[in-house]
């Protein structure tokens, strides 16, 4: 994930007050995404899960 302006080959969708962009090819392959915000002791940031993916290693 990177911050920047959406490109022509991307689709954009809002999540709250933030807009996220995904490449059209990836969006066609994955039925959906879940975006969470993680805040741990040493790390924080957004985590993106594809629907149907496992959340554990």
PDB file of N, CA, C and O in Angstrom, chain B, residues numbered from 101:
ATOM      1  N   UNK B 101       0.848  -1.152   0.000  1.00  0.00           N
ATOM      2  CA  UNK B 101       0.000   0.000   0.000  1.00  0.00           C
ATOM      3  C   UNK B 101       0.901   1.225   0.000  1.00  0.00           C
ATOM      4  O   UNK B 101       1.927   1.258   0.679  1.00  0.00           O
ATOM      5  N   UNK B 102       0.506   2.223  -0.766  1.00  0.00           N
ATOM      6  CA  UNK B 102       1.291   3.449  -0.849  1.00  0.00           C
ATOM      7  C   UNK B 102       0.354   4.643  -0.938  1.00  0.00           C
ATOM      8  O   UNK B 102      -0.781   4.529  -1.400  1.00  0.00           O
ATOM      9  N   UNK B 103       0.838   5.764  -0.497  1.00  0.00           N
ATOM     10  CA  UNK B 103       0.055   6.995  -0.581  1.00  0.00           C
ATOM     11  C   UNK B 103       0.341   7.658  -1.910  1.00  0.00           C
ATOM     12  O   UNK B 103       1.493   7.735  -2.337  1.00  0.00           O
ATOM     13  N   UNK B 104      -0.701   8.136  -2.565  1.00  0.00           N
ATOM     14  CA  UNK B 104      -0.512   8.815  -3.834  1.00  0.00           C
ATOM     15  C   UNK B 104      -1.830   9.004  -4.551  1.00  0.00           C
ATOM     16  O   UNK B 104      -2.884   8.619  -4.044  1.00  0.00           O
ATOM     17  N   UNK B 105      -1.771   9.589  -5.712  1.00  0.00           N
ATOM     18  CA  UNK B 105      -2.955   9.810  -6.517  1.00  0.00           C
ATOM     19  C   UNK B 105      -3.338   8.525  -7.243  1.00  0.00           C
ATOM     20  O   UNK B 105      -2.456   7.795  -7.696  1.00  0.00           O
ATOM     21  N   UNK B 106      -4.631   8.231  -7.363  1.00  0.00           N
ATOM     22  CA  UNK B 106      -5.060   7.041  -8.099  1.00  0.00           C
ATOM     23  C   UNK B 106      -4.672   7.139  -9.574  1.00  0.00           C
ATOM     24  O   UNK B 106      -4.701   8.216 -10.169  1.00  0.00           O
ATOM     25  N   UNK B 107      -4.316   6.018 -10.136  1.00  0.00           N
ATOM     26  CA  UNK B 107      -3.937   5.939 -11.543  1.00  0.00           C
ATOM     27  C   UNK B 107      -5.143   5.488 -12.362  1.00  0.00           C
ATOM     28  O   UNK B 107      -6.142   5.034 -11.806  1.00  0.00           O
ATOM     29  N   UNK B 108      -5.046   5.615 -13.689  1.00  0.00           N
ATOM     30  CA  UNK B 108      -6.151   5.241 -14.576  1.00  0.00           C
ATOM     31  C   UNK B 108      -6.514   3.764 -14.470  1.00  0.00           C
ATOM     32  O   UNK B 108      -7.677   3.401 -14.643  1.00  0.00           O
ATOM     33  N   UNK B 109      -5.528   2.904 -14.187  1.00  0.00           N
ATOM     34  CA  UNK B 109      -5.767   1.471 -14.135  1.00  0.00           C
ATOM     35  C   UNK B 109      -6.205   1.000 -12.745  1.00  0.00           C
ATOM     36  O   UNK B 109      -6.141  -0.194 -12.456  1.00  0.00           O
ATOM     37  N   UNK B 110      -6.645   1.912 -11.891  1.00  0.00           N
ATOM     38  CA  UNK B 110      -7.069   1.581 -10.534  1.00  0.00           C
ATOM     39  C   UNK B 110      -8.524   1.992 -10.308  1.00  0.00           C
ATOM     40  O   UNK B 110      -9.030   2.920 -10.938  1.00  0.00           O
ATOM     41  N   UNK B 111      -9.181   1.278  -9.394  1.00  0.00           N
ATOM     42  CA  UNK B 111     -10.501   1.695  -8.947  1.00  0.00           C
ATOM     43  C   UNK B 111     -10.349   2.234  -7.528  1.00  0.00           C
ATOM     44  O   UNK B 111      -9.486   1.777  -6.779  1.00  0.00           O
ATOM     45  N   UNK B 112     -11.169   3.185  -7.165  1.00  0.00           N
ATOM     46  CA  UNK B 112     -11.073   3.835  -5.867  1.00  0.00           C
ATOM     47  C   UNK B 112     -12.364   3.621  -5.098  1.00  0.00           C
ATOM     48  O   UNK B 112     -13.454   3.695  -5.665  1.00  0.00           O
ATOM     49  N   UNK B 113     -12.235   3.353  -3.797  1.00  0.00           N
ATOM     50  CA  UNK B 113     -13.409   3.200  -2.955  1.00  0.00           C
ATOM     51  C   UNK B 113     -13.140   3.844  -1.604  1.00  0.00           C
ATOM     52  O   UNK B 113     -12.026   3.772  -1.086  1.00  0.00           O
ATOM     53  N   UNK B 114     -14.174   4.479  -1.030  1.00  0.00           N
ATOM     54  CA  UNK B 114     -13.998   5.148   0.261  1.00  0.00           C
ATOM     55  C   UNK B 114     -14.191   4.181   1.427  1.00  0.00           C
ATOM     56  O   UNK B 114     -15.032   3.284   1.378  1.00  0.00           O
ATOM     57  N   UNK B 115     -13.406   4.383   2.459  1.00  0.00           N
ATOM     58  CA  UNK B 115     -13.554   3.682   3.735  1.00  0.00           C
ATOM     59  C   UNK B 115     -13.515   4.778   4.792  1.00  0.00           C
ATOM     60  O   UNK B 115     -12.445   5.276   5.143  1.00  0.00           O
ATOM     61  N   UNK B 116     -14.668   5.144   5.288  1.00  0.00           N
ATOM     62  CA  UNK B 116     -14.732   6.277   6.208  1.00  0.00           C
ATOM     63  C   UNK B 116     -14.351   7.545   5.474  1.00  0.00           C
ATOM     64  O   UNK B 116     -14.934   7.867   4.439  1.00  0.00           O
ATOM     65  N   UNK B 117     -13.380   8.265   6.003  1.00  0.00           N
ATOM     66  CA  UNK B 117     -12.917   9.510   5.388  1.00  0.00           C
ATOM     67  C   UNK B 117     -11.710   9.313   4.478  1.00  0.00           C
ATOM     68  O   UNK B 117     -11.162  10.285   3.959  1.00  0.00           O
ATOM     69  N   UNK B 118     -11.290   8.064   4.278  1.00  0.00           N
ATOM     70  CA  UNK B 118     -10.084   7.765   3.498  1.00  0.00           C
ATOM     71  C   UNK B 118     -10.478   7.023   2.229  1.00  0.00           C
ATOM     72  O   UNK B 118     -11.337   6.142   2.266  1.00  0.00           O
ATOM     73  N   UNK B 119      -9.856   7.373   1.107  1.00  0.00           N
ATOM     74  CA  UNK B 119     -10.089   6.667  -0.145  1.00  0.00           C
ATOM     75  C   UNK B 119      -8.915   5.743  -0.437  1.00  0.00           C
ATOM     76  O   UNK B 119      -7.753   6.135  -0.333  1.00  0.00           O
ATOM     77  N   UNK B 120      -9.243   4.508  -0.806  1.00  0.00           N
ATOM     78  CA  UNK B 120      -8.235   3.510  -1.159  1.00  0.00           C
ATOM     79  C   UNK B 120      -8.371   3.166  -2.629  1.00  0.00           C
ATOM     80  O   UNK B 120      -9.474   3.168  -3.177  1.00  0.00           O
ATOM     81  N   UNK B 121      -7.243   2.870  -3.269  1.00  0.00           N
ATOM     82  CA  UNK B 121      -7.228   2.487  -4.684  1.00  0.00           C
ATOM     83  C   UNK B 121      -6.650   1.092  -4.824  1.00  0.00           C
ATOM     84  O   UNK B 121      -5.711   0.717  -4.122  1.00  0.00           O
ATOM     85  N   UNK B 122      -7.229   0.325  -5.749  1.00  0.00           N
ATOM     86  CA  UNK B 122      -6.778  -1.036  -6.028  1.00  0.00           C
ATOM     87  C   UNK B 122      -6.661  -1.177  -7.531  1.00  0.00           C
ATOM     88  O   UNK B 122      -7.493  -0.662  -8.277  1.00  0.00           O
ATOM     89  N   UNK B 123      -5.622  -1.879  -7.979  1.00  0.00           N
ATOM     90  CA  UNK B 123      -5.489  -2.134  -9.408  1.00  0.00           C
ATOM     91  C   UNK B 123      -6.696  -2.936  -9.881  1.00  0.00           C
ATOM     92  O   UNK B 123      -7.145  -3.853  -9.194  1.00  0.00           O
ATOM     93  N   UNK B 124      -7.218  -2.591 -11.055  1.00  0.00           N
ATOM     94  CA  UNK B 124      -8.404  -3.256 -11.578  1.00  0.00           C
ATOM     95  C   UNK B 124      -8.199  -4.756 -11.728  1.00  0.00           C
ATOM     96  O   UNK B 124      -9.121  -5.532 -11.476  1.00  0.00           O
ATOM     97  N   UNK B 125      -7.001  -5.178 -12.136  1.00  0.00           N
ATOM     98  CA  UNK B 125      -6.723  -6.613 -12.307  1.00  0.00           C
ATOM     99  C   UNK B 125      -6.850  -7.367 -10.988  1.00  0.00           C
ATOM    100  O   UNK B 125      -7.380  -8.477 -10.957  1.00  0.00           O
ATOM    101  N   UNK B 126      -6.368  -6.773  -9.901  1.00  0.00           N
ATOM    102  CA  UNK B 126      -6.466  -7.410  -8.583  1.00  0.00           C
ATOM    103  C   UNK B 126      -7.908  -7.404  -8.107  1.00  0.00           C
ATOM    104  O   UNK B 126      -8.383  -8.401  -7.563  1.00  0.00           O
ATOM    105  N   UNK B 127      -8.607  -6.300  -8.302  1.00  0.00           N
ATOM    106  CA  UNK B 127      -9.998  -6.198  -7.876  1.00  0.00           C
ATOM    107  C   UNK B 127     -10.869  -7.234  -8.583  1.00  0.00           C
ATOM    108  O   UNK B 127     -11.845  -7.715  -8.007  1.00  0.00           O
ATOM    109  N   UNK B 128     -10.529  -7.580  -9.823  1.00  0.00           N
ATOM    110  CA  UNK B 128     -11.282  -8.597 -10.553  1.00  0.00           C
ATOM    111  C   UNK B 128     -11.023 -10.000 -10.002  1.00  0.00           C
ATOM    112  O   UNK B 128     -11.886 -10.871 -10.117  1.00  0.00           O
ATOM    113  N   UNK B 129      -9.857 -10.232  -9.410  1.00  0.00           N
ATOM    114  CA  UNK B 129      -9.498 -11.558  -8.901  1.00  0.00           C
ATOM    115  C   UNK B 129      -9.984 -11.811  -7.478  1.00  0.00           C
ATOM    116  O   UNK B 129     -10.245 -12.956  -7.110  1.00  0.00           O
ATOM    117  N   UNK B 130     -10.108 -10.772  -6.688  1.00  0.00           N
ATOM    118  CA  UNK B 130     -10.457 -10.906  -5.273  1.00  0.00           C
ATOM    119  C   UNK B 130     -11.867 -10.354  -5.057  1.00  0.00           C
ATOM    120  O   UNK B 130     -12.156  -9.233  -5.476  1.00  0.00           O
ATOM    121  N   UNK B 131     -12.750 -11.125  -4.408  1.00  0.00           N
ATOM    122  CA  UNK B 131     -14.131 -10.657  -4.243  1.00  0.00           C
ATOM    123  C   UNK B 131     -14.278  -9.428  -3.347  1.00  0.00           C
ATOM    124  O   UNK B 131     -15.262  -8.699  -3.472  1.00  0.00           O
ATOM    125  N   UNK B 132     -13.335  -9.183  -2.457  1.00  0.00           N
ATOM    126  CA  UNK B 132     -13.426  -8.019  -1.582  1.00  0.00           C
ATOM    127  C   UNK B 132     -12.235  -7.927  -0.669  1.00  0.00           C
ATOM    128  O   UNK B 132     -11.414  -8.841  -0.606  1.00  0.00           O
ATOM    129  N   UNK B 133     -12.142  -6.826   0.038  1.00  0.00           N
ATOM    130  CA  UNK B 133     -11.037  -6.578   0.950  1.00  0.00           C
ATOM    131  C   UNK B 133     -11.581  -6.102   2.287  1.00  0.00           C
ATOM    132  O   UNK B 133     -12.667  -5.529   2.367  1.00  0.00           O
ATOM    133  N   UNK B 134     -10.805  -6.352   3.332  1.00  0.00           N
ATOM    134  CA  UNK B 134     -11.106  -5.778   4.636  1.00  0.00           C
ATOM    135  C   UNK B 134      -9.876  -4.997   5.054  1.00  0.00           C
ATOM    136  O   UNK B 134      -8.755  -5.498   4.961  1.00  0.00           O
ATOM    137  N   UNK B 135     -10.082  -3.771   5.516  1.00  0.00           N
ATOM    138  CA  UNK B 135      -8.981  -2.905   5.921  1.00  0.00           C
ATOM    139  C   UNK B 135      -9.116  -2.633   7.409  1.00  0.00           C
ATOM    140  O   UNK B 135     -10.140  -2.128   7.870  1.00  0.00           O
ATOM    141  N   UNK B 136      -8.075  -2.972   8.151  1.00  0.00           N
ATOM    142  CA  UNK B 136      -8.044  -2.740   9.593  1.00  0.00           C
ATOM    143  C   UNK B 136      -6.884  -1.819   9.927  1.00  0.00           C
ATOM    144  O   UNK B 136      -5.925  -1.707   9.164  1.00  0.00           O
ATOM    145  N   UNK B 137      -6.980  -1.167  11.061  1.00  0.00           N
ATOM    146  CA  UNK B 137      -5.869  -0.367  11.559  1.00  0.00           C
ATOM    147  C   UNK B 137      -5.279  -1.097  12.755  1.00  0.00           C
ATOM    148  O   UNK B 137      -5.984  -1.391  13.720  1.00  0.00           O
ATOM    149  N   UNK B 138      -3.987  -1.388  12.690  1.00  0.00           N
ATOM    150  CA  UNK B 138      -3.289  -2.108  13.739  1.00  0.00           C
ATOM    151  C   UNK B 138      -2.438  -1.128  14.531  1.00  0.00           C
ATOM    152  O   UNK B 138      -1.711  -0.326  13.946  1.00  0.00           O
ATOM    153  N   UNK B 139      -2.522  -1.185  15.846  1.00  0.00           N
ATOM    154  CA  UNK B 139      -1.685  -0.338  16.688  1.00  0.00           C
ATOM    155  C   UNK B 139      -1.103  -1.213  17.787  1.00  0.00           C
ATOM    156  O   UNK B 139      -1.777  -1.559  18.757  1.00  0.00           O
ATOM    157  N   UNK B 140       0.158  -1.559  17.609  1.00  0.00           N
ATOM    158  CA  UNK B 140       0.848  -2.387  18.585  1.00  0.00           C
ATOM    159  C   UNK B 140       1.891  -1.578  19.328  1.00  0.00           C
ATOM    160  O   UNK B 140       1.976  -0.359  19.180  1.00  0.00           O
ATOM    161  N   UNK B 141       2.679  -2.272  20.126  1.00  0.00           N
ATOM    162  CA  UNK B 141       3.699  -1.615  20.918  1.00  0.00           C
ATOM    163  C   UNK B 141       4.777  -0.964  20.048  1.00  0.00           C
ATOM    164  O   UNK B 141       5.208   0.155  20.327  1.00  0.00           O
ATOM    165  N   UNK B 142       5.216  -1.669  18.987  1.00  0.00           N
ATOM    166  CA  UNK B 142       6.302  -1.162  18.150  1.00  0.00           C
ATOM    167  C   UNK B 142       5.871  -0.825  16.730  1.00  0.00           C
ATOM    168  O   UNK B 142       6.655  -0.247  15.977  1.00  0.00           O
ATOM    169  N   UNK B 143       4.642  -1.172  16.341  1.00  0.00           N
ATOM    170  CA  UNK B 143       4.183  -0.926  14.979  1.00  0.00           C
ATOM    171  C   UNK B 143       2.766  -0.400  15.000  1.00  0.00           C
ATOM    172  O   UNK B 143       1.995  -0.679  15.918  1.00  0.00           O
ATOM    173  N   UNK B 144       2.435   0.365  13.977  1.00  0.00           N
ATOM    174  CA  UNK B 144       1.053   0.762  13.743  1.00  0.00           C
ATOM    175  C   UNK B 144       0.880   1.040  12.268  1.00  0.00           C
ATOM    176  O   UNK B 144       1.820   1.440  11.580  1.00  0.00           O
ATOM    177  N   UNK B 145      -0.322   0.824  11.794  1.00  0.00           N
ATOM    178  CA  UNK B 145      -0.593   1.080  10.390  1.00  0.00           C
ATOM    179  C   UNK B 145      -1.758   0.252   9.899  1.00  0.00           C
ATOM    180  O   UNK B 145      -2.360  -0.509  10.657  1.00  0.00           O
ATOM    181  N   UNK B 146      -2.071   0.405   8.625  1.00  0.00           N
ATOM    182  CA  UNK B 146      -3.185  -0.302   8.014  1.00  0.00           C
ATOM    183  C   UNK B 146      -2.767  -1.703   7.602  1.00  0.00           C
ATOM    184  O   UNK B 146      -1.641  -1.931   7.159  1.00  0.00           O
ATOM    185  N   UNK B 147      -3.696  -2.633   7.757  1.00  0.00           N
ATOM    186  CA  UNK B 147      -3.505  -4.015   7.324  1.00  0.00           C
ATOM    187  C   UNK B 147      -4.653  -4.334   6.377  1.00  0.00           C
ATOM    188  O   UNK B 147      -5.815  -4.079   6.692  1.00  0.00           O
ATOM    189  N   UNK B 148      -4.327  -4.892   5.219  1.00  0.00           N
ATOM    190  CA  UNK B 148      -5.341  -5.210   4.220  1.00  0.00           C
ATOM    191  C   UNK B 148      -5.432  -6.721   4.095  1.00  0.00           C
ATOM    192  O   UNK B 148      -4.430  -7.400   3.871  1.00  0.00           O
ATOM    193  N   UNK B 149      -6.649  -7.238   4.242  1.00  0.00           N
ATOM    194  CA  UNK B 149      -6.917  -8.671   4.079  1.00  0.00           C
ATOM    195  C   UNK B 149      -7.824  -8.847   2.881  1.00  0.00           C
ATOM    196  O   UNK B 149      -8.791  -8.106   2.707  1.00  0.00           O
ATOM    197  N   UNK B 150      -7.503  -9.845   2.045  1.00  0.00           N
ATOM    198  CA  UNK B 150      -8.418 -10.215   0.974  1.00  0.00           C
ATOM    199  C   UNK B 150      -9.500 -11.087   1.591  1.00  0.00           C
ATOM    200  O   UNK B 150      -9.204 -11.914   2.453  1.00  0.00           O
ATOM    201  N   UNK B 151     -10.755 -10.918   1.166  1.00  0.00           N
ATOM    202  CA  UNK B 151     -11.827 -11.756   1.695  1.00  0.00           C
ATOM    203  C   UNK B 151     -11.487 -13.222   1.488  1.00  0.00           C
ATOM    204  O   UNK B 151     -11.063 -13.633   0.408  1.00  0.00           O
ATOM    205  N   UNK B 152     -11.679 -13.996   2.537  1.00  0.00           N
ATOM    206  CA  UNK B 152     -11.378 -15.414   2.483  1.00  0.00           C
ATOM    207  C   UNK B 152      -9.957 -15.758   2.892  1.00  0.00           C
ATOM    208  O   UNK B 152      -9.600 -16.935   2.934  1.00  0.00           O
ATOM    209  N   UNK B 153      -9.134 -14.752   3.194  1.00  0.00           N
ATOM    210  CA  UNK B 153      -7.753 -15.037   3.593  1.00  0.00           C
ATOM    211  C   UNK B 153      -7.680 -15.267   5.082  1.00  0.00           C
ATOM    212  O   UNK B 153      -8.561 -14.848   5.832  1.00  0.00           O
ATOM    213  N   UNK B 154      -6.637 -15.928   5.503  1.00  0.00           N
ATOM    214  CA  UNK B 154      -6.436 -16.214   6.923  1.00  0.00           C
ATOM    215  C   UNK B 154      -5.745 -15.038   7.570  1.00  0.00           C
ATOM    216  O   UNK B 154      -4.910 -14.384   6.946  1.00  0.00           O
ATOM    217  N   UNK B 155      -6.084 -14.764   8.813  1.00  0.00           N
ATOM    218  CA  UNK B 155      -5.482 -13.649   9.524  1.00  0.00           C
ATOM    219  C   UNK B 155      -4.344 -14.081  10.433  1.00  0.00           C
ATOM    220  O   UNK B 155      -3.859 -13.279  11.231  1.00  0.00           O
ATOM    221  N   UNK B 156      -3.917 -15.303  10.333  1.00  0.00           N
ATOM    222  CA  UNK B 156      -2.811 -15.765  11.167  1.00  0.00           C
ATOM    223  C   UNK B 156      -1.734 -16.341  10.282  1.00  0.00           C
ATOM    224  O   UNK B 156      -1.999 -16.764   9.157  1.00  0.00           O
ATOM    225  N   UNK B 157      -0.512 -16.357  10.796  1.00  0.00           N
ATOM    226  CA  UNK B 157       0.625 -16.866  10.031  1.00  0.00           C
ATOM    227  C   UNK B 157       0.748 -18.354  10.169  1.00  0.00           C
ATOM    228  O   UNK B 157       1.653 -18.955   9.590  1.00  0.00           O
TER     229      UNK B 157
END
